[in-house]
Amino acid sequence: MRLAYLISGTKGDSRRMMRTLQAVYHPRNQYVLHLDLEAPPKERLELAMSVKSDPTFREVANVRVMSQSNLVTYKGPTMIACTLQAVAVLLKESLDWDWFINLSASEY
């Protein structure tokens, strides 16, 4: 069984997102990270650089940071739209997963 994860966060969550990613990471799975529009561009860039600089993530190439950030009102329709966009990214990149798991930065 292979899993696909969306790990999402907002302003100030990039370190928590990386911690959550490291806690659930397995090289057979797929991962998408999304920082919403509340996060400044610098934080988004730092998150992408953290992923790119990790030797395991770079070698396996199964972690992506969504380049398009969305305005997300949690518990609203924009959260569903963000989730569907992440699923579309995952499907475009790899069909090699069976289940989708949606996590927030505060899960771990």
Secondary structure as GFF3:
##gff-version 3
##sequence-region A 1 108
A	DSSP	beta_strand	3	9	.	.	.	ID=ss1
A	DSSP	alpha_helix	14	24	.	.	.	ID=ss2
A	DSSP	beta_strand	30	35	.	.	.	ID=ss3
A	DSSP	alpha_helix	41	53	.	.	.	ID=ss4
A	DSSP	alpha_helix	55	60	.	.	.	ID=ss5
A	DSSP	beta_strand	63	65	.	.	.	ID=ss6
A	DSSP	alpha_helix	77	93	.	.	.	ID=ss7
A	DSSP	beta_strand	99	104	.	.	.	ID=ss8
A	DSSP	three_ten_helix	105	107	.	.	.	ID=ss9
###
